[in-house]
Amino acid sequence: MPARHISCNDSFSAEWQKLYLSTILEADNNKLLERISEARCAIYDRAEEILTDSSDKERRSLSSALQTLRILEEVARRQRSEASRIQRP
């Protein structure tokens, strides 16, 4: 399933946070990489939107969220790799 692209609008600030939180809380490892991609796209879109007009607090939040997603993605990929290795005879 391709990653959703969310267009920018006035409530986009809250949208990236919703996608980020749903990613962090995702329990299904099969959906995790897709959710990471969706959240990352929303964060990048918001980052572009706020380049000239935003608070430092939100910029720090965006940066922290991206760092957490990178770590979560590494863990998810490692787990997927280990699971496929175990399933091979």
C-alpha positions as CSV (number, residue, x, y, z in Angstrom):
1,M,0.0,0.0,0.0
2,P,1.5,3.3,-1.0
3,A,2.1,6.0,1.6
4,R,-0.7,8.6,1.9
5,H,0.2,12.1,1.0
6,I,-1.5,14.7,3.1
7,S,-1.9,18.1,1.7
8,C,-0.9,21.1,3.8
9,N,-3.6,23.1,5.4
10,D,-4.2,25.2,8.6
11,S,-4.6,22.1,10.8
12,F,-1.5,20.4,9.4
13,S,0.5,21.1,12.6
14,A,-1.8,18.8,14.5
15,E,-1.9,16.2,11.6
16,W,1.8,15.4,11.7
17,Q,1.6,14.9,15.4
18,K,-1.4,12.5,15.1
19,L,0.5,10.4,12.5
20,Y,3.6,10.4,14.5
21,L,1.8,9.2,17.7
22,S,-0.1,6.5,15.8
23,T,3.2,5.3,14.4
24,I,4.9,5.2,17.8
25,L,2.0,3.2,19.2
26,E,1.6,0.8,16.2
27,A,1.7,-2.7,17.5
28,D,1.5,-4.5,14.2
29,N,5.0,-4.9,12.9
30,N,3.7,-5.5,9.4
31,K,2.2,-2.0,9.3
32,L,5.0,-0.2,11.1
33,L,7.3,0.6,8.1
34,E,4.3,2.0,6.2
35,R,3.3,4.2,9.2
36,I,6.8,5.4,9.6
37,S,6.8,6.5,6.0
38,E,3.5,8.3,6.4
39,A,4.6,10.1,9.5
40,R,7.9,11.1,8.0
41,C,6.2,12.6,4.9
42,A,3.8,14.6,7.1
43,I,6.7,15.9,9.2
44,Y,8.7,16.9,6.1
45,D,5.7,18.6,4.7
46,R,5.1,20.5,7.9
47,A,8.8,21.4,8.1
48,E,8.6,22.9,4.6
49,E,5.5,24.8,5.6
50,I,7.1,26.4,8.7
51,L,10.5,27.3,7.3
52,T,9.8,31.0,7.7
53,D,6.9,31.1,10.1
54,S,7.0,28.9,13.2
55,S,8.2,28.6,16.8
56,D,11.5,27.1,17.8
57,K,9.5,24.7,20.0
58,E,7.7,23.1,17.0
59,R,11.0,22.9,15.0
60,R,12.6,21.0,17.9
61,S,9.5,18.8,18.1
62,L,9.8,18.0,14.3
63,S,13.5,17.2,14.7
64,S,12.9,15.0,17.7
65,A,10.1,13.1,15.9
66,L,12.2,12.5,12.9
67,Q,15.1,11.1,15.0
68,T,12.7,8.8,16.9
69,L,11.2,7.6,13.6
70,R,14.7,6.8,12.3
71,I,15.4,4.7,15.3
72,L,12.1,3.0,15.2
73,E,12.6,2.2,11.5
74,E,16.0,0.6,12.2
75,V,14.5,-1.6,14.9
76,A,11.5,-2.6,12.7
77,R,13.8,-3.5,9.8
78,R,16.1,-5.5,12.0
79,Q,13.1,-7.4,13.5
80,R,11.7,-8.1,10.1
81,S,15.1,-9.4,8.9
82,E,15.5,-11.6,11.9
83,A,11.9,-13.0,11.6
84,S,12.5,-13.9,8.0
85,R,15.8,-15.5,8.8
86,I,14.1,-17.7,11.5
87,Q,11.3,-18.7,9.2
88,R,13.8,-20.1,6.5
89,P,14.5,-23.8,6.9
